[in-house]
């Protein structure tokens, strides 16, 4: 996959559609610009599709599920078996993101990108690349071929579900240990000390946090990732979930479908995509800023303002789903208010 060529294939936002969308906003019987970032989001969405009549009536949450070898280092409270358990609950419709998605009228798509234990829930899409990644504390997470396969899978998910009529996707993930991999990537791509970008994840103690920081520092030292080469950083420190989500953001830009960034892990995936193909930012919308310490740093690096600041850190795509009703309300004004 030639990312330079891919970047050239991604069209810029349609300025004419954006101007027309802004003019439509300004013609409505309300103070100009009074819906703030919601107006900006709708204008950007019009620019991506080239259509002023923005429509997101059919939407889905793409939840990428994968395990991480670094869990063997004791950086999490739970074991990898929880990945499969929660992935099954997501596919069955009884996880947190499912309950929120039902309110937001979004379909759930759970994807096995690399779980160690296969789920017996048949509705999980099987895109398993390997039973978990390598342990980044001792070597690379994946091969270059595996990283490219995961990215391609994410792009194909967007292509396939757009063909089914979906207009917007929320990104989500489930993978024990993936705040560790995301923090490792963020430290390298942002050029920040590990302790500044690493949080408690799913409830670590102070000692547990320090151990997590130590392991990430070890992983960076062992793997020597190249900060200017996002693919190198991804394959050495990342996860199959992060790689596939990066592919979703690339696919959104290429196939002109809006993609909602969820929390910290999703934002890191978006950053990887933007470093691979800077033009891909055209399809990205930031739903919220996570409570994880580096979340705002990553969104600032992408120059994407979040719609919500609720200190959420649940994952699964819950923050992205929470933004959908806000966009629906903005579109109700945009389409139905008198001028």
Residue, then its C-alpha position, 0 to 999 in steps of 0.5 A: x500500500x502506497x500511502x503517498x499515492x493514497x493521499x493524492x487520491x483523497x479529494x479535498x473538501x468541496x469548498x462550494x458545498x461548504x460555502x453553500x452550507x454556511x450560507x444556509x446556516x446564516x439564512x436561518x432565523x437565529x443568531x448567526x453562528x449560534x450553534x457553534x461547533x455543531x454548525x462547523x461539523x455540518x459544514x464539514x460534512x457537506x464539504x466531504x460529500x459535496x452535498x449541502x443536504x447532509x443526511x446521516x439517517x443510517x449510521x453504524x458503530x464499528x467496534x474493533x476487538x483485539x488482544x495485546x501481548x503486553x497484557x502479559x506484563x501486568x499492565x492491566x487489571x483484567x486478563x485477555x479473556x475479558x476482551x472476548x467476553x465484552x466483544x460477545x456482549x457488544x455483538x449480542x446488544x447488551x454492552x454499554x455502547x449498545x444501550x447508547x446506540x439504541x437511543x442514537x439509532x445506530x447499528x452495532x458491528x463488532x469485528x474480531x481483528x485479533x482476539x486470542x479466544x474466539x467468541x461463540x457469538x456468530x454475529x461477530x465479523x471474523x477478520x482475525x489477523x492473529x491471536x493477539x499481537x506480540x508483547x511490545x515490551x520484548x519486540x514488535x507488536x506485528x509484522x509490516x504485512x499484518x499492519x497493512x492487512x489490518x489497515x486494509x480491513x478497516x478501509x474495506x469495512x467503510x467501503x462495504x458498509x457505505x455500499x449498504x447505505x450507511x452515511x456515518x460511522x462511529x469508531x469503537x474498540x474493545x481490547x484489554x491493554x489497548x490504553x498501553x499500546x495507544x499511550x506508547x504510540x502517542x508518546x512517539x508520534x507526539x514526542x512527549x514523555x511517556x508519563x505525560x501521555x499515560x493514564x490509569x486506563x481501567x482503574x489502575x492503582x498509582x503503583x500500577x500506573x507507574x509499572x505501566x509507564x515503565x513497560x511503555x518506556x521499555x517497549x519504546x527502547x526495545x523497538x526503537x520506532x521511527x517517529x516520522x514513520x507512522x507505519x513503523x510506530x504502528x507495527x512496533x507498538x500498536x494493536x490490530x484494533x488501532x491499525x484497523x481503526x486507522x484504516x477506517x479513517x483512511x477509508x472514510x476520506x477515500x470513500x467520502x463517509x464521515x467518521x466520528x473519533x471516539x476517545x483516546x484510543x480512537x484518536x490515536x488511530x486517527x493520528x496514525x491515519x493522519x500521519x500516513x495520509x494528511x488528507x484523511x483529516x477531511x473525514x474526521x469529526x471529534x466526538x468528545x475529549x476523553x479523560x485520559x491525559x493525552x486525549x486533548x493533546x492528540x486532538x490538538x495535534x489533529x486540529x479537531x475540536x471535540x463536541x463534548x467534554x464529559x470526562x468519559x473514558x468508557x471506550x467501545x465507541x460510547x463517546x462517538x455514539x453520544x455525539x450522534x444525537x447532537x448532530x441530529x438536533x443540529x440537522x433538525x435546525x439546519x433542515x427544518x427551521x424557517x429562514 
